[in-house]
Amino acid sequence: MEQPIFYPVMNEEYAIQIARDWNVPASGSGFVTKFELPSSYLKKFQVQNVGGPVHDELWVPAEELEEFNDNIVGEIIVTRSFYPEA
C-alpha cells in the first residue's frame, strides 16, 4: 500500500517515539534521521500538530516528494537506531 503523504516530524523527541514505540514493534527496527531544508522552502508547508506538544509534523503530498528531496541541504544523518530488546 502506498502512502499518499510523507510526514517528516519537527523534533527529535517525536521521531524517537515513532522509531522506538511504533516502528520497532511493526517492522523490527526504527531509525531517527536528521536533515535540513531551506526555511524559504519550508514556508510552503503548514506545521500540523497531531497530539501533544511535541507532535508537530509536516504533511508533504507524495507527488511533491521529489521536490522535497531536491531541497534537502547536505546529508541525511541517522542519529538513533532502535531494535527489539534482547
C-alpha positions, 0 to 999 in steps of 0.5 A: 500500500502506498502512502499518499503523504510523507510526514517528516516530524519537527523534533527529535523527541517525536521521531524517537517515539515513532522509531522506538514505540511504533516502528520497532514493534511493526517492522523490527527496527526504527531509525531517527534521521536528521536533515535540513531544508531551506526555511524559504522552502519550508514556508510552503508547508503548514506545521500540523500538530497531531497530539501533544506538544511535541507532535508537530509534523509536516504533511508533504503530498507524495507527488511533491516528494521529489521536490522535497528531496531536491531541497534537502541541504547536505546529508541525511544523518541517522542519529538513533537506531532502535531494535527489539530488546534482547 
